[in-house]
Structures are given as structure tokens and as C-alpha cells.
């Protein structure tokens, strides 16, 4: 008999979506049980992230029809990442391995088989990575490319085209849940754990039902949280500005001195520009230093674990 698997699926205004995707998920779960890959105790956990429509009622009705489903209702909307953490914290007590994914099943559910194969081969985490976006609309492709390009500059560890589709064993989950942070971006955070990982490529499909809740504003906010929470790279902008201002100060200082000596008069305009760039240089240099101190304070306030033990031999 295989290990206990819990699917952890955040739901937000997915009243119609779950009616379509729940039977597909249950069918996949049962096929994995019948093949002996996972235990009979495996379950599908839906986490209602404070939806005010009929999402929770739908989850309750689904659970009444099948014991394979579990519902977790959050008191308020906490965001997809926090809803996922809530579900993982619950599953931690009962599951040997968890798989997180979106409720719309745009990520190929059949990739779960290969994920489990990599898990039984000894991997602590397996990342589902989208191999293509052929069926996405132009705006979805454009925003996705922009997002991953932006994130790649500030977080080199992030795996391109990997979002929430992820397998984690108990050890990886224990490490992840040691992080007690209000704002974090899991696709970056999990890659920093330093465990044995693998990648499974899959095709991205159209939504099974419903419409996406990830509009441009939510994507932008997620990207900002990811950039600010896991790197001080954005502070480096002030270093670039400081260097530009220093270069312009030197150029205008040389011009001011040269023209003043040549003409024998005091060039007020050049003097003003020289002074302006000097002030800008000083301000940006100070902001760079201040930004580093603030980032270190942010990291300290998050109380991230100083170290995590992978294994012990006694």
C-alpha cells in the first residue's frame, strides 16, 4: 500500500468550478488508490478562502456525497498563498505527501502519476512546470511572460512557469511550515529549502469551468510581494541612480570649471545643474543604505528559521 496523499486546493468564488472539477479529482484519486500508488486514507482537501458566494455550500454538498473530500472554511479572505498554508497545516497531521494545485484544473492532473514516481524515487519536492501555453489568450500569455521575466530578475531561484502545482513530502512540509510570515511567495520560498527536487513538465489546459479570479491587479500585487519579501534587489535601483547622478555631477562639474575659466565669468546655470546632481547622488546613496537596513529589519521581523536540518545520523 502506498503513502497517504492529500490534494490541497484553495478555492475562491469557485461555486461553479468545483461542480465540474470535483468528480475529475475524485476519479484520479480512486485510480491512484486502485493502482496501489497511494493509501485508501488519501483525501482531497478544499480550502474555501473566504468566498461569499455559494462556494462553501458547494464544498459541503460534495463532501456529503463522498468521504474522499474534506472541506476547510476560512473566516475571511486571506489570499491564495495563505489559504494554501492553512490547508497544508491541516494535511500535515495526516498525510505523508501533499500535492497543491488550483481548483480550475488548468494544470494537467495526469502529471500527478509522474510526480508520485519522482517522490518514490526519493525526491522531497516535485515541481509541476507548464511546458506550453498554446491555449491561453494573448493577455494571459503577455502578463505571464511579464511576471516571470520580472520575477526572474529579482529571484533567480524561481522556476519559470511553476506556480502552485507542487508535490511535497512530510520533511519538506515541516520545513516550509517553520516559516511564520505574513507575506511570502511560495514558488520562491520552497526553492530555498535546499532539498532534493525534480521537475515534471505538463501542458496547460483551458479552465474546466468558471472564470479566473487572478486579474491584473492581483498579479501585480503578488509580484510585488514576491519581489519585496524574498530579495533586496529592488533596493539596488538606488545604487544605479546614485551612480548615474555621480557621473552627471562629474560631467557638469568639468563643464562648469572649463567654461568659467575660458569665459572668465561665473556660469550660474552650470553651477545649479552641478549642485543638483550632487544632491541627487547623496540622496540616492543614502536611500540605498537606508533600504538595506530596512530590508534586514524586515527579514528579522519575519523570524525566518536560521537553519533547517535535512537529516541526522546517530
C-alpha positions as CSV (number, residue, x, y, z in Angstrom):
1,X,0.0,0.0,0.0
2,X,1.3,3.5,-0.9
3,X,1.6,6.5,1.3
4,X,-1.2,8.8,2.3
5,X,-1.7,11.6,-0.2
6,X,-3.7,14.8,0.3
7,X,-4.6,17.1,-2.5
8,X,-4.7,20.7,-1.1
9,X,-6.8,23.0,-3.3
10,X,-7.6,26.7,-2.4
11,X,-11.0,27.8,-3.6
12,X,-12.1,31.4,-4.2
13,X,-15.5,32.1,-5.8
14,X,-15.4,28.6,-7.3
15,X,-19.1,27.6,-6.9
16,X,-19.5,26.5,-10.5
17,X,-15.9,25.3,-11.0
18,X,-16.0,22.7,-8.2
19,X,-19.1,21.0,-9.6
20,X,-17.1,20.2,-12.7
21,X,-13.6,19.6,-11.2
22,X,-14.5,17.6,-8.0
23,X,-15.6,14.4,-10.0
24,X,-12.4,14.6,-12.1
25,X,-10.3,14.9,-8.9
26,X,-12.1,12.0,-7.2
27,X,-11.7,9.8,-10.3
28,X,-7.9,10.5,-10.3
29,X,-7.7,9.8,-6.6
30,X,-9.5,6.5,-6.9
31,X,-7.3,5.4,-9.9
32,X,-4.2,6.1,-7.8
33,X,-5.6,4.1,-4.9
34,X,-6.5,1.2,-7.2
35,X,-3.0,1.1,-8.7
36,X,-1.5,0.9,-5.2
37,X,0.4,4.2,-5.6
38,X,-1.4,5.8,-2.6
39,X,-3.3,4.7,0.5
40,X,-7.0,4.3,1.0
41,X,-6.7,7.1,3.5
42,X,-5.8,9.7,0.9
43,X,-8.1,12.7,0.6
44,X,-9.0,15.8,-1.4
45,X,-8.9,18.9,0.8
46,X,-10.8,22.0,-0.5
47,X,-9.9,25.3,1.3
48,X,-12.6,28.0,0.9
49,X,-10.7,31.3,1.1
50,X,-13.5,33.4,2.5
51,X,-15.7,33.3,-0.6
52,X,-19.1,34.9,0.0
53,X,-20.9,33.1,-2.9
54,X,-22.0,29.5,-2.7
55,X,-18.5,28.0,-2.7
56,X,-18.7,26.7,0.8
57,X,-22.2,25.3,0.3
58,X,-20.9,23.5,-2.8
59,X,-18.0,22.0,-0.8
60,X,-20.3,20.8,1.9
61,X,-22.6,19.2,-0.6
62,X,-19.6,17.5,-2.4
63,X,-18.4,16.2,1.0
64,X,-21.7,14.7,1.9
65,X,-21.7,12.6,-1.3
66,X,-18.2,11.3,-0.8
67,X,-15.9,10.7,2.2
68,X,-12.9,11.3,-0.1
69,X,-13.4,15.1,0.3
70,X,-12.6,17.3,3.2
71,X,-13.6,21.0,3.5
72,X,-11.8,23.8,5.3
73,X,-13.6,27.1,5.5
74,X,-11.6,30.3,6.3
75,X,-13.3,33.0,8.2
76,X,-12.1,35.7,5.8
77,X,-10.3,36.1,2.5
78,X,-6.6,35.6,3.3
79,X,-5.2,35.2,-0.2
80,X,-4.3,32.1,-2.1
81,X,-0.9,31.6,-0.6
82,X,-2.2,31.8,3.0
83,X,-5.2,29.5,2.1
84,X,-2.7,27.0,0.8
85,X,-0.7,27.2,4.0
86,X,-3.9,26.7,6.0
87,X,-4.7,23.5,4.0
88,X,-1.1,22.2,4.3
89,X,-1.1,22.8,8.1
90,X,-4.2,20.7,8.3
91,X,-2.9,18.0,6.0
92,X,0.5,17.9,7.8
93,X,-1.1,15.9,10.7
94,X,-2.4,13.1,8.4
95,X,-0.6,13.0,5.1
96,X,2.8,11.5,4.1
97,X,2.8,13.6,0.9
98,X,0.7,16.6,-0.3
99,X,0.0,18.0,-3.8
100,X,-1.2,21.6,-4.1
101,X,-2.9,22.7,-7.3
102,X,-5.5,25.2,-8.5
103,X,-9.2,24.4,-8.5
104,X,-9.7,25.1,-12.2
105,X,-7.5,22.1,-13.2
106,X,-5.7,24.1,-15.9
107,X,-2.6,22.2,-14.8
108,X,-2.7,18.6,-16.2
109,X,-3.9,16.3,-13.4
110,X,-2.4,13.3,-15.1
111,X,1.1,14.7,-14.2
112,X,0.4,13.5,-10.7
113,X,1.4,10.0,-11.7
114,X,4.9,11.1,-12.7
115,X,5.1,13.4,-9.6
116,X,4.5,10.4,-7.4
117,X,7.1,8.3,-9.3
118,X,9.7,11.0,-8.6
119,X,8.6,11.1,-5.0
120,X,9.0,7.3,-4.6
121,X,12.4,7.7,-6.3
122,X,13.5,9.8,-3.3
123,X,12.6,13.4,-4.2
124,X,11.4,15.6,-1.4
125,X,9.6,18.1,-3.7
126,X,8.4,17.8,-7.3
127,X,7.5,20.9,-9.2
128,X,4.9,20.9,-11.9
129,X,6.1,23.2,-14.7
130,X,4.0,24.3,-17.7
131,X,5.6,23.3,-20.9
132,X,3.4,25.4,-23.2
133,X,0.6,28.0,-23.1
134,X,-0.9,27.3,-26.5
135,X,-4.5,27.6,-25.3
136,X,-4.0,30.8,-23.3
137,X,-5.4,34.1,-24.5
138,X,-2.9,36.8,-25.6
139,X,-3.4,38.9,-22.4
140,X,-2.8,35.8,-20.2
141,X,0.4,35.0,-22.1
142,X,1.6,38.6,-22.1
143,X,1.0,39.1,-18.3
144,X,2.5,35.7,-17.5
145,X,5.7,36.4,-19.6
146,X,6.0,39.8,-18.0
147,X,5.5,38.4,-14.5
148,X,8.1,35.6,-14.8
149,X,10.6,38.0,-16.5
150,X,10.2,40.5,-13.7
151,X,10.5,37.8,-11.0
152,X,13.5,36.2,-12.7
153,X,15.5,39.5,-12.3
154,X,14.9,39.7,-8.6
155,X,14.6,36.0,-7.7
156,X,17.0,33.8,-9.7
157,X,15.9,30.6,-7.8
158,X,12.4,30.8,-9.0
159,X,11.4,28.1,-11.6
160,X,9.9,29.7,-14.7
161,X,6.3,28.6,-15.4
162,X,5.9,27.0,-12.0
163,X,3.1,28.3,-9.8
164,X,1.0,26.2,-7.3
165,X,1.3,22.7,-8.8
166,X,3.7,21.1,-6.4
167,X,4.3,17.8,-4.5
168,X,5.9,18.0,-1.1
169,X,6.8,15.2,1.3
170,X,6.4,15.5,5.1
171,X,10.0,16.6,5.6
172,X,9.6,19.5,3.1
173,X,6.3,20.4,4.5
174,X,7.7,20.6,8.1
175,X,10.5,22.8,6.8
176,X,8.1,25.1,5.0
177,X,5.7,25.5,7.9
178,X,8.6,26.7,10.1
179,X,8.4,30.0,8.2
180,X,6.0,32.2,10.1
181,X,5.5,35.1,7.7
182,X,2.5,37.3,6.8
183,X,3.7,37.9,3.3
184,X,5.5,35.4,1.2
185,X,5.6,33.9,-2.3
186,X,5.7,30.1,-2.1
187,X,7.2,29.3,-5.6
188,X,10.3,31.2,-4.4
189,X,10.2,30.1,-0.8
190,X,10.1,26.4,-1.5
191,X,13.2,26.5,-3.8
192,X,15.2,27.9,-0.9
193,X,14.7,24.9,1.3
194,X,17.7,23.0,-0.2
195,X,16.0,19.6,-0.5
196,X,16.1,17.1,-3.3
197,X,13.8,18.2,-6.1
198,X,12.6,17.2,-9.5
199,X,10.6,18.9,-12.3
200,X,7.6,17.4,-14.2
201,X,6.6,19.2,-17.4
202,X,2.9,19.3,-18.3
203,X,0.6,21.1,-20.7
204,X,-1.7,23.9,-19.6
205,X,-5.4,23.4,-20.4
206,X,-8.3,25.9,-20.5
207,X,-10.3,26.2,-17.3
208,X,-12.6,23.4,-16.7
209,X,-15.3,25.9,-15.6
210,X,-15.8,29.4,-14.3
211,X,-13.6,32.4,-14.8
212,X,-10.2,33.3,-13.4
213,X,-10.1,35.5,-10.3
214,X,-6.5,36.5,-11.0
215,X,-6.9,39.9,-12.6
216,X,-4.0,42.2,-13.5
217,X,-4.2,44.0,-10.1
218,X,-3.9,40.7,-8.2
219,X,-1.0,39.5,-10.4
220,X,0.8,42.9,-9.8
221,X,0.3,42.7,-6.1
222,X,1.6,39.1,-6.0
223,X,4.6,40.1,-8.0
224,X,5.3,43.0,-5.7
225,X,5.0,40.8,-2.6
226,X,7.3,38.2,-4.1
227,X,10.0,40.7,-5.0
228,X,9.9,42.6,-1.7
229,X,9.6,39.6,0.6
230,X,12.5,37.5,-0.8
231,X,15.2,39.8,-2.0
232,X,16.7,43.2,-1.5
233,X,17.4,43.5,-5.3
234,X,14.8,46.3,-5.8
235,X,16.9,48.5,-3.4
236,X,19.7,48.2,-6.0
237,X,17.8,50.7,-8.2
238,X,19.0,53.4,-5.8
239,X,22.6,52.3,-6.4
240,X,22.1,52.7,-10.2
241,X,20.5,56.1,-9.8
242,X,23.3,57.2,-7.5
243,X,26.0,56.2,-10.0
244,X,24.2,58.0,-12.8
245,X,23.9,61.1,-10.7
246,X,27.6,60.9,-9.7
247,X,28.6,60.6,-13.4
248,X,26.4,63.6,-14.3
249,X,27.8,65.6,-11.4
250,X,31.4,64.9,-12.7
251,X,30.4,65.9,-16.3
252,X,28.7,69.1,-15.3
253,X,31.5,70.0,-12.8
254,X,34.1,69.7,-15.5
255,X,32.0,71.7,-17.9
256,X,31.3,74.4,-15.3
257,X,35.0,74.8,-14.4
258,X,36.1,74.7,-18.1
259,X,33.6,77.3,-19.3
260,X,34.2,79.5,-16.2
261,X,37.9,79.5,-16.9
262,X,37.5,80.1,-20.6
263,X,35.0,82.9,-20.3
264,X,36.2,84.4,-17.1
265,X,32.6,84.6,-15.7
266,X,30.6,82.6,-13.2
267,X,28.2,80.3,-15.1
268,X,25.2,80.1,-12.7
269,X,23.2,77.6,-14.9
270,X,26.0,75.1,-14.9
271,X,26.6,75.6,-11.2
272,X,22.9,74.8,-10.5
273,X,23.0,71.6,-12.5
274,X,26.2,70.5,-10.9
275,X,24.8,71.1,-7.4
276,X,21.5,69.4,-8.4
277,X,23.3,66.2,-9.5
278,X,25.5,66.2,-6.4
279,X,22.4,66.4,-4.1
280,X,20.7,63.7,-6.1
281,X,23.7,61.5,-5.7
282,X,23.8,62.0,-2.0
283,X,20.1,61.3,-1.6
284,X,20.1,58.1,-3.7
285,X,23.2,56.8,-1.9
286,X,21.5,57.5,1.5
287,X,18.3,55.7,0.3
288,X,20.4,52.7,-0.8
289,X,22.0,52.4,2.6
290,X,18.6,53.0,4.4
291,X,16.9,50.4,2.1
292,X,19.5,47.8,3.1
293,X,18.9,48.5,6.8
294,X,15.1,48.3,6.3
295,X,15.3,45.0,4.4
296,X,17.4,43.5,7.2
297,X,14.9,44.7,9.7
298,X,12.1,43.1,7.6
299,X,13.9,39.8,7.5
300,X,14.5,39.9,11.2
301,X,10.8,40.7,11.8
302,X,9.7,37.7,9.7
303,X,11.7,35.4,12.1
304,X,12.7,33.0,9.4
305,X,14.5,29.9,10.7
306,X,18.3,30.5,10.8
307,X,18.9,26.9,9.6
308,X,17.0,23.7,8.9
309,X,18.3,20.2,9.3
310,X,17.8,17.8,6.4
311,X,18.9,14.6,8.0
312,X,20.6,13.2,11.2
313,X,22.6,10.1,11.5
314,X,23.2,8.8,15.1
